Amino acid sequence: MRGLSMAALVGMLTAGLGCSGDLPDVSDVEKLRVLAVCADPPELSDPGESTLRALVAGETGDVVYHWELCLLGGDPTMGFECRDEDARIDLGSAVEPTVPIPDLDPILAAAEAAGYTIDIEDGVDVQVKVTVTDGSDIRAEAIKQLRISRKSDQNSNPALTGLDVDGVDWPADQGIVVRLGQEVTLLPHADEARLQRYDDQGVEVQEEALYSWFAETGSFQKDRSSGEFPDNTWVAPTRDELDDRVPPFEIGLWLVLRDRRGGCDWTQRRIRVVEGLPQAGAPAP
């Protein structure tokens, strides 16, 4: 890489630690959105590679992807600020691209020559941006921070193992039927064995499952749940809230699991909203 400026090196050092692809705590999906970006693995050594996938919702047509990587990113809250164009890599339009991470030693050497010390053992972050379109005038973007380190306890993704609705298992390949205004209780399940213990500046810390909830209509009791209270309630829309929609109709519900260290997983479900009681024999909560 050429032209590594001091600002670019500082940008690499101060890049945010989380996944800035996280959206605000707004659970309504009213238009095209990227709800999450996951990397497998979410933390890796250099050189190495990771596979990306994006959870896209609210699309009205075929989704087209465009991915970019920046090895010298700035503050992710300021957007995709690549501090050096030589560090920007076009990853193309694959649905799930592979991110190549080169040997970072030349970058570390340039940083030290500029008077900075970077401990790759602790880790640095690179930025990935995905832009999606669906044939309409809307485009959506998200930025993912990908951790690069040489630690022995690198992070791996957590895993969702199930979702209950009113105390009954809700398989991913089955929808449910609810009536207007009906309330259901949702309880997610994560694989506890995949929630790692790790060293945080000399203190052993246990990962915690953090759940983010999204739906095309209706309302959640809370946008996020975690810890001892991972459950949530969702209330189907009432007739006054329908606008121009007429039952019966189907909507999507999405659940994203994060571990606060860049790891994530997700699942999605379909709900059929009807005027009155579900028909006999229809799957119901």
Contacts in CASP RR format, 6 or more apart in sequence:
PFRMAT RR
TARGET T0000
AUTHOR 0000-0000-0000
METHOD contacts of the structure
MODEL  1
MRGLSMAALVGMLTAGLGCSGDLPDVSDVEKLRVLAVCADPPELSDPGES
TLRALVAGETGDVVYHWELCLLGGDPTMGFECRDEDARIDLGSAVEPTVP
IPDLDPILAAAEAAGYTIDIEDGVDVQVKVTVTDGSDIRAEAIKQLRISR
KSDQNSNPALTGLDVDGVDWPADQGIVVRLGQEVTLLPHADEARLQRYDD
QGVEVQEEALYSWFAETGSFQKDRSSGEFPDNTWVAPTRDELDDRVPPFE
IGLWLVLRDRRGGCDWTQRRIRVVEGLPQAGAPAP
1 71 0 8 1.000
1 84 0 8 1.000
1 86 0 8 1.000
1 87 0 8 1.000
1 106 0 8 1.000
1 107 0 8 1.000
2 86 0 8 1.000
3 84 0 8 1.000
3 86 0 8 1.000
4 72 0 8 1.000
4 84 0 8 1.000
4 86 0 8 1.000
4 87 0 8 1.000
4 107 0 8 1.000
4 110 0 8 1.000
4 111 0 8 1.000
4 114 0 8 1.000
5 83 0 8 1.000
5 84 0 8 1.000
6 114 0 8 1.000
7 83 0 8 1.000
8 72 0 8 1.000
8 73 0 8 1.000
8 83 0 8 1.000
8 84 0 8 1.000
8 87 0 8 1.000
9 72 0 8 1.000
9 107 0 8 1.000
9 110 0 8 1.000
9 111 0 8 1.000
9 114 0 8 1.000
9 116 0 8 1.000
10 116 0 8 1.000
11 72 0 8 1.000
11 73 0 8 1.000
11 74 0 8 1.000
11 75 0 8 1.000
11 83 0 8 1.000
12 71 0 8 1.000
12 72 0 8 1.000
12 73 0 8 1.000
12 74 0 8 1.000
12 83 0 8 1.000
12 107 0 8 1.000
12 111 0 8 1.000
12 118 0 8 1.000
12 124 0 8 1.000
12 125 0 8 1.000
13 111 0 8 1.000
13 116 0 8 1.000
13 118 0 8 1.000
13 124 0 8 1.000
14 74 0 8 1.000
14 75 0 8 1.000
15 73 0 8 1.000
15 74 0 8 1.000
15 75 0 8 1.000
15 76 0 8 1.000
15 124 0 8 1.000
15 125 0 8 1.000
15 126 0 8 1.000
15 127 0 8 1.000
15 145 0 8 1.000
16 75 0 8 1.000
16 76 0 8 1.000
16 77 0 8 1.000
16 125 0 8 1.000
16 145 0 8 1.000
17 125 0 8 1.000
17 145 0 8 1.000
17 147 0 8 1.000
18 76 0 8 1.000
18 125 0 8 1.000
18 145 0 8 1.000
18 261 0 8 1.000
18 262 0 8 1.000
19 36 0 8 1.000
19 37 0 8 1.000
19 144 0 8 1.000
19 145 0 8 1.000
19 258 0 8 1.000
19 262 0 8 1.000
19 263 0 8 1.000
19 264 0 8 1.000
20 76 0 8 1.000
20 77 0 8 1.000
20 79 0 8 1.000
20 127 0 8 1.000
20 142 0 8 1.000
20 143 0 8 1.000
20 144 0 8 1.000
20 145 0 8 1.000
21 34 0 8 1.000
21 36 0 8 1.000
21 37 0 8 1.000
21 142 0 8 1.000
21 143 0 8 1.000
21 144 0 8 1.000
22 36 0 8 1.000
22 212 0 8 1.000
22 258 0 8 1.000
23 33 0 8 1.000
23 34 0 8 1.000
23 35 0 8 1.000
23 142 0 8 1.000
25 212 0 8 1.000
25 223 0 8 1.000
25 224 0 8 1.000
26 223 0 8 1.000
27 212 0 8 1.000
27 213 0 8 1.000
27 214 0 8 1.000
27 215 0 8 1.000
27 219 0 8 1.000
27 220 0 8 1.000
27 223 0 8 1.000
28 214 0 8 1.000
28 215 0 8 1.000
28 216 0 8 1.000
28 217 0 8 1.000
29 35 0 8 1.000
29 57 0 8 1.000
29 58 0 8 1.000
29 214 0 8 1.000
29 215 0 8 1.000
29 216 0 8 1.000
29 252 0 8 1.000
29 254 0 8 1.000
30 58 0 8 1.000
30 216 0 8 1.000
31 58 0 8 1.000
31 138 0 8 1.000
32 56 0 8 1.000
32 57 0 8 1.000
32 58 0 8 1.000
32 59 0 8 1.000
32 60 0 8 1.000
32 132 0 8 1.000
32 133 0 8 1.000
32 134 0 8 1.000
32 136 0 8 1.000
32 138 0 8 1.000
32 139 0 8 1.000
32 140 0 8 1.000
33 56 0 8 1.000
33 57 0 8 1.000
33 58 0 8 1.000
33 140 0 8 1.000
34 54 0 8 1.000
34 55 0 8 1.000
34 56 0 8 1.000
34 130 0 8 1.000
34 132 0 8 1.000
34 140 0 8 1.000
34 141 0 8 1.000
34 142 0 8 1.000
35 55 0 8 1.000
35 56 0 8 1.000
35 57 0 8 1.000
35 212 0 8 1.000
35 214 0 8 1.000
35 254 0 8 1.000
35 256 0 8 1.000
35 266 0 8 1.000
36 54 0 8 1.000
36 55 0 8 1.000
36 142 0 8 1.000
36 212 0 8 1.000
36 256 0 8 1.000
36 258 0 8 1.000
36 264 0 8 1.000
36 266 0 8 1.000
37 52 0 8 1.000
37 53 0 8 1.000
37 54 0 8 1.000
37 55 0 8 1.000
37 128 0 8 1.000
37 130 0 8 1.000
37 142 0 8 1.000
37 143 0 8 1.000
37 144 0 8 1.000
37 264 0 8 1.000
38 52 0 8 1.000
38 53 0 8 1.000
38 54 0 8 1.000
38 55 0 8 1.000
38 157 0 8 1.000
38 263 0 8 1.000
38 264 0 8 1.000
38 265 0 8 1.000
38 266 0 8 1.000
39 50 0 8 1.000
39 51 0 8 1.000
39 52 0 8 1.000
39 99 0 8 1.000
39 128 0 8 1.000
39 144 0 8 1.000
39 146 0 8 1.000
39 262 0 8 1.000
39 263 0 8 1.000
40 50 0 8 1.000
40 51 0 8 1.000
40 52 0 8 1.000
40 53 0 8 1.000
40 157 0 8 1.000
41 50 0 8 1.000
41 154 0 8 1.000
41 155 0 8 1.000
41 156 0 8 1.000
41 157 0 8 1.000
42 50 0 8 1.000
42 146 0 8 1.000
42 147 0 8 1.000
42 155 0 8 1.000
42 156 0 8 1.000
42 157 0 8 1.000
42 261 0 8 1.000
42 262 0 8 1.000
42 263 0 8 1.000
42 264 0 8 1.000
43 146 0 8 1.000
43 147 0 8 1.000
43 148 0 8 1.000
43 149 0 8 1.000
43 151 0 8 1.000
43 154 0 8 1.000
43 155 0 8 1.000
43 156 0 8 1.000
43 261 0 8 1.000
43 262 0 8 1.000
44 50 0 8 1.000
44 101 0 8 1.000
44 146 0 8 1.000
44 147 0 8 1.000
44 148 0 8 1.000
44 149 0 8 1.000
44 154 0 8 1.000
45 148 0 8 1.000
45 149 0 8 1.000
45 150 0 8 1.000
45 154 0 8 1.000
46 101 0 8 1.000
46 102 0 8 1.000
46 103 0 8 1.000
46 104 0 8 1.000
46 105 0 8 1.000
46 120 0 8 1.000
46 148 0 8 1.000
46 150 0 8 1.000
47 100 0 8 1.000
47 101 0 8 1.000
47 102 0 8 1.000
47 103 0 8 1.000
48 100 0 8 1.000
48 101 0 8 1.000
49 98 0 8 1.000
49 99 0 8 1.000
49 100 0 8 1.000
49 101 0 8 1.000
50 98 0 8 1.000
50 99 0 8 1.000
50 101 0 8 1.000
50 146 0 8 1.000
51 96 0 8 1.000
51 97 0 8 1.000
51 98 0 8 1.000
51 99 0 8 1.000
52 67 0 8 1.000
52 91 0 8 1.000
52 96 0 8 1.000
52 97 0 8 1.000
52 98 0 8 1.000
52 99 0 8 1.000
52 128 0 8 1.000
52 130 0 8 1.000
52 144 0 8 1.000
53 95 0 8 1.000
53 96 0 8 1.000
54 65 0 8 1.000
54 130 0 8 1.000
54 132 0 8 1.000
54 142 0 8 1.000
55 254 0 8 1.000
55 256 0 8 1.000
55 266 0 8 1.000
55 268 0 8 1.000
56 63 0 8 1.000
56 132 0 8 1.000
56 140 0 8 1.000
57 214 0 8 1.000
57 216 0 8 1.000
57 252 0 8 1.000
57 254 0 8 1.000
57 268 0 8 1.000
58 134 0 8 1.000
58 216 0 8 1.000
59 132 0 8 1.000
59 134 0 8 1.000
60 134 0 8 1.000
60 135 0 8 1.000
60 136 0 8 1.000
61 134 0 8 1.000
61 135 0 8 1.000
61 136 0 8 1.000
62 134 0 8 1.000
62 135 0 8 1.000
63 132 0 8 1.000
63 133 0 8 1.000
63 134 0 8 1.000
64 93 0 8 1.000
64 132 0 8 1.000
64 133 0 8 1.000
64 134 0 8 1.000
64 135 0 8 1.000
65 92 0 8 1.000
65 93 0 8 1.000
65 94 0 8 1.000
65 95 0 8 1.000
65 97 0 8 1.000
65 130 0 8 1.000
65 131 0 8 1.000
65 132 0 8 1.000
66 92 0 8 1.000
66 93 0 8 1.000
66 130 0 8 1.000
66 131 0 8 1.000
66 132 0 8 1.000
67 90 0 8 1.000
67 91 0 8 1.000
67 92 0 8 1.000
67 93 0 8 1.000
67 94 0 8 1.000
67 97 0 8 1.000
67 128 0 8 1.000
67 129 0 8 1.000
67 130 0 8 1.000
67 131 0 8 1.000
68 80 0 8 1.000
68 88 0 8 1.000
68 89 0 8 1.000
68 90 0 8 1.000
68 91 0 8 1.000
68 128 0 8 1.000
68 129 0 8 1.000
69 88 0 8 1.000
69 89 0 8 1.000
69 91 0 8 1.000
69 99 0 8 1.000
69 126 0 8 1.000
69 127 0 8 1.000
69 128 0 8 1.000
70 80 0 8 1.000
70 82 0 8 1.000
70 83 0 8 1.000
70 87 0 8 1.000
70 88 0 8 1.000
70 89 0 8 1.000
70 126 0 8 1.000
70 127 0 8 1.000
70 128 0 8 1.000
70 129 0 8 1.000
71 87 0 8 1.000
71 89 0 8 1.000
71 101 0 8 1.000
71 102 0 8 1.000
71 104 0 8 1.000
71 107 0 8 1.000
71 126 0 8 1.000
72 82 0 8 1.000
72 83 0 8 1.000
72 84 0 8 1.000
72 87 0 8 1.000
72 107 0 8 1.000
73 80 0 8 1.000
73 81 0 8 1.000
73 82 0 8 1.000
73 83 0 8 1.000
73 87 0 8 1.000
73 125 0 8 1.000
73 126 0 8 1.000
73 127 0 8 1.000
74 81 0 8 1.000
74 82 0 8 1.000
74 83 0 8 1.000
74 127 0 8 1.000
75 81 0 8 1.000
76 127 0 8 1.000
76 143 0 8 1.000
76 145 0 8 1.000
79 143 0 8 1.000
80 127 0 8 1.000
80 129 0 8 1.000
80 141 0 8 1.000
80 143 0 8 1.000
82 88 0 8 1.000
82 127 0 8 1.000
89 100 0 8 1.000
91 97 0 8 1.000
91 99 0 8 1.000
91 128 0 8 1.000
99 128 0 8 1.000
99 146 0 8 1.000
101 126 0 8 1.000
101 146 0 8 1.000
101 148 0 8 1.000
104 120 0 8 1.000
104 124 0 8 1.000
104 148 0 8 1.000
108 118 0 8 1.000
108 120 0 8 1.000
111 117 0 8 1.000
111 118 0 8 1.000
112 118 0 8 1.000
118 124 0 8 1.000
120 148 0 8 1.000
120 149 0 8 1.000
120 150 0 8 1.000
121 149 0 8 1.000
121 150 0 8 1.000
121 151 0 8 1.000
122 149 0 8 1.000
122 151 0 8 1.000
123 147 0 8 1.000
123 148 0 8 1.000
123 149 0 8 1.000
123 150 0 8 1.000
123 151 0 8 1.000
124 147 0 8 1.000
124 148 0 8 1.000
124 149 0 8 1.000
125 145 0 8 1.000
125 146 0 8 1.000
125 147 0 8 1.000
125 148 0 8 1.000
126 145 0 8 1.000
126 146 0 8 1.000
126 148 0 8 1.000
127 143 0 8 1.000
127 144 0 8 1.000
127 145 0 8 1.000
127 146 0 8 1.000
128 143 0 8 1.000
128 144 0 8 1.000
128 146 0 8 1.000
129 141 0 8 1.000
129 142 0 8 1.000
129 143 0 8 1.000
129 144 0 8 1.000
130 141 0 8 1.000
130 142 0 8 1.000
130 144 0 8 1.000
131 139 0 8 1.000
131 140 0 8 1.000
131 141 0 8 1.000
132 139 0 8 1.000
132 140 0 8 1.000
132 141 0 8 1.000
133 139 0 8 1.000
133 140 0 8 1.000
145 262 0 8 1.000
147 154 0 8 1.000
147 155 0 8 1.000
147 261 0 8 1.000
147 262 0 8 1.000
153 196 0 8 1.000
153 198 0 8 1.000
153 199 0 8 1.000
155 196 0 8 1.000
155 198 0 8 1.000
155 259 0 8 1.000
155 261 0 8 1.000
155 262 0 8 1.000
155 263 0 8 1.000
156 194 0 8 1.000
156 196 0 8 1.000
156 263 0 8 1.000
157 194 0 8 1.000
157 259 0 8 1.000
157 263 0 8 1.000
157 264 0 8 1.000
157 265 0 8 1.000
158 190 0 8 1.000
158 191 0 8 1.000
158 194 0 8 1.000
158 195 0 8 1.000
158 207 0 8 1.000
158 209 0 8 1.000
158 257 0 8 1.000
158 258 0 8 1.000
158 259 0 8 1.000
158 263 0 8 1.000
158 264 0 8 1.000
158 265 0 8 1.000
159 190 0 8 1.000
159 191 0 8 1.000
159 194 0 8 1.000
159 257 0 8 1.000
159 265 0 8 1.000
160 188 0 8 1.000
160 189 0 8 1.000
160 190 0 8 1.000
160 191 0 8 1.000
160 255 0 8 1.000
160 257 0 8 1.000
160 265 0 8 1.000
160 266 0 8 1.000
160 267 0 8 1.000
161 189 0 8 1.000
161 190 0 8 1.000
161 191 0 8 1.000
162 169 0 8 1.000
162 170 0 8 1.000
162 172 0 8 1.000
162 188 0 8 1.000
162 189 0 8 1.000
162 267 0 8 1.000
163 169 0 8 1.000
163 170 0 8 1.000
163 172 0 8 1.000
163 186 0 8 1.000
163 187 0 8 1.000
163 188 0 8 1.000
163 189 0 8 1.000
163 255 0 8 1.000
163 267 0 8 1.000
163 269 0 8 1.000
164 170 0 8 1.000
164 185 0 8 1.000
164 186 0 8 1.000
164 187 0 8 1.000
164 188 0 8 1.000
164 189 0 8 1.000
165 176 0 8 1.000
165 184 0 8 1.000
165 185 0 8 1.000
165 186 0 8 1.000
165 285 0 8 1.000
166 184 0 8 1.000
166 185 0 8 1.000
166 285 0 8 1.000
167 185 0 8 1.000
167 187 0 8 1.000
168 285 0 8 1.000
170 176 0 8 1.000
170 269 0 8 1.000
170 285 0 8 1.000
172 267 0 8 1.000
172 268 0 8 1.000
172 269 0 8 1.000
174 283 0 8 1.000
175 269 0 8 1.000
175 270 0 8 1.000
175 271 0 8 1.000
175 272 0 8 1.000
175 283 0 8 1.000
176 184 0 8 1.000
176 269 0 8 1.000
176 270 0 8 1.000
176 271 0 8 1.000
176 272 0 8 1.000
176 283 0 8 1.000
176 284 0 8 1.000
176 285 0 8 1.000
177 271 0 8 1.000
177 272 0 8 1.000
177 273 0 8 1.000
177 274 0 8 1.000
177 278 0 8 1.000
177 279 0 8 1.000
177 282 0 8 1.000
177 283 0 8 1.000
177 284 0 8 1.000
178 184 0 8 1.000
178 236 0 8 1.000
178 271 0 8 1.000
178 272 0 8 1.000
178 273 0 8 1.000
178 274 0 8 1.000
178 278 0 8 1.000
178 284 0 8 1.000
178 285 0 8 1.000
179 236 0 8 1.000
179 273 0 8 1.000
179 274 0 8 1.000
179 275 0 8 1.000
179 276 0 8 1.000
179 277 0 8 1.000
179 278 0 8 1.000
180 236 0 8 1.000
180 237 0 8 1.000
180 238 0 8 1.000
180 239 0 8 1.000
180 242 0 8 1.000
180 247 0 8 1.000
180 273 0 8 1.000
180 274 0 8 1.000
180 275 0 8 1.000
180 276 0 8 1.000
181 235 0 8 1.000
181 236 0 8 1.000
181 237 0 8 1.000
181 238 0 8 1.000
182 235 0 8 1.000
182 236 0 8 1.000
183 233 0 8 1.000
183 234 0 8 1.000
183 235 0 8 1.000
183 236 0 8 1.000
184 233 0 8 1.000
184 234 0 8 1.000
184 235 0 8 1.000
184 236 0 8 1.000
184 285 0 8 1.000
185 231 0 8 1.000
185 232 0 8 1.000
185 233 0 8 1.000
186 213 0 8 1.000
186 231 0 8 1.000
186 232 0 8 1.000
186 233 0 8 1.000
186 234 0 8 1.000
186 255 0 8 1.000
187 230 0 8 1.000
187 231 0 8 1.000
188 209 0 8 1.000
188 211 0 8 1.000
188 225 0 8 1.000
188 230 0 8 1.000
188 231 0 8 1.000
188 255 0 8 1.000
188 257 0 8 1.000
190 209 0 8 1.000
190 230 0 8 1.000
190 257 0 8 1.000
195 206 0 8 1.000
195 207 0 8 1.000
195 208 0 8 1.000
195 209 0 8 1.000
195 259 0 8 1.000
196 206 0 8 1.000
196 207 0 8 1.000
196 259 0 8 1.000
197 204 0 8 1.000
197 205 0 8 1.000
197 206 0 8 1.000
197 207 0 8 1.000
198 204 0 8 1.000
198 205 0 8 1.000
198 207 0 8 1.000
198 261 0 8 1.000
199 205 0 8 1.000
207 259 0 8 1.000
207 260 0 8 1.000
207 261 0 8 1.000
208 226 0 8 1.000
208 227 0 8 1.000
208 259 0 8 1.000
208 260 0 8 1.000
209 226 0 8 1.000
209 227 0 8 1.000
209 230 0 8 1.000
209 257 0 8 1.000
209 258 0 8 1.000
209 259 0 8 1.000
210 224 0 8 1.000
210 226 0 8 1.000
210 257 0 8 1.000
210 258 0 8 1.000
210 259 0 8 1.000
210 260 0 8 1.000
211 224 0 8 1.000
211 225 0 8 1.000
211 226 0 8 1.000
211 230 0 8 1.000
211 232 0 8 1.000
211 255 0 8 1.000
211 256 0 8 1.000
211 257 0 8 1.000
211 258 0 8 1.000
212 223 0 8 1.000
212 224 0 8 1.000
212 255 0 8 1.000
212 256 0 8 1.000
212 258 0 8 1.000
213 220 0 8 1.000
213 222 0 8 1.000
213 223 0 8 1.000
213 224 0 8 1.000
213 225 0 8 1.000
213 232 0 8 1.000
213 234 0 8 1.000
213 253 0 8 1.000
213 254 0 8 1.000
213 255 0 8 1.000
214 253 0 8 1.000
214 254 0 8 1.000
214 255 0 8 1.000
214 256 0 8 1.000
215 234 0 8 1.000
215 251 0 8 1.000
215 252 0 8 1.000
215 253 0 8 1.000
215 254 0 8 1.000
215 271 0 8 1.000
216 251 0 8 1.000
216 252 0 8 1.000
216 253 0 8 1.000
217 236 0 8 1.000
217 237 0 8 1.000
217 241 0 8 1.000
217 245 0 8 1.000
217 251 0 8 1.000
217 273 0 8 1.000
218 234 0 8 1.000
218 235 0 8 1.000
218 236 0 8 1.000
218 237 0 8 1.000
218 241 0 8 1.000
218 251 0 8 1.000
219 234 0 8 1.000
219 235 0 8 1.000
219 237 0 8 1.000
220 232 0 8 1.000
220 233 0 8 1.000
220 234 0 8 1.000
221 232 0 8 1.000
221 233 0 8 1.000
221 234 0 8 1.000
222 232 0 8 1.000
225 231 0 8 1.000
225 232 0 8 1.000
234 253 0 8 1.000
236 271 0 8 1.000
236 273 0 8 1.000
237 245 0 8 1.000
237 273 0 8 1.000
247 273 0 8 1.000
247 274 0 8 1.000
247 275 0 8 1.000
247 276 0 8 1.000
248 272 0 8 1.000
248 273 0 8 1.000
248 274 0 8 1.000
248 275 0 8 1.000
249 272 0 8 1.000
249 273 0 8 1.000
250 270 0 8 1.000
250 271 0 8 1.000
250 272 0 8 1.000
250 273 0 8 1.000
251 270 0 8 1.000
251 271 0 8 1.000
251 273 0 8 1.000
252 268 0 8 1.000
252 269 0 8 1.000
252 270 0 8 1.000
252 271 0 8 1.000
253 268 0 8 1.000
253 269 0 8 1.000
253 270 0 8 1.000
253 271 0 8 1.000
254 266 0 8 1.000
254 267 0 8 1.000
254 268 0 8 1.000
254 269 0 8 1.000
255 266 0 8 1.000
255 267 0 8 1.000
255 268 0 8 1.000
255 269 0 8 1.000
256 264 0 8 1.000
256 265 0 8 1.000
256 266 0 8 1.000
257 264 0 8 1.000
257 265 0 8 1.000
257 266 0 8 1.000
258 264 0 8 1.000
272 282 0 8 1.000
278 284 0 8 1.000
END
